[in-house]
Amino acid sequence: MPPHPPVIVHPPSPSGGRRVTIHGQIAGLAHGRGDLAELLRKELGAQDEVIDLSDTDLIEWRGGGVDDWPHP
């Protein structure tokens, strides 16, 4: 069985945004791709790196993919 990705983007919430956990800890709420990338750069210590949001070794998407962001 492959290892579990360290980042989980949870299903969209009715009020807008998606909860993000890193290694089981709540890292924040993202409201779009840009929010998520910035949150990951900050939390993973990758300030100058480009984060590949489609990297399944890094991110597990639940309740929708990279293009599924709710409008509050």
Secondary structure, 3 states (H helix, E strand, C coil): CCCCCCEEEEEECCCCCEEEEECCEEEEEECCHHHHHHHHHHHHCCCCCCCCCCCCCCEEECCCCCCCCCCC
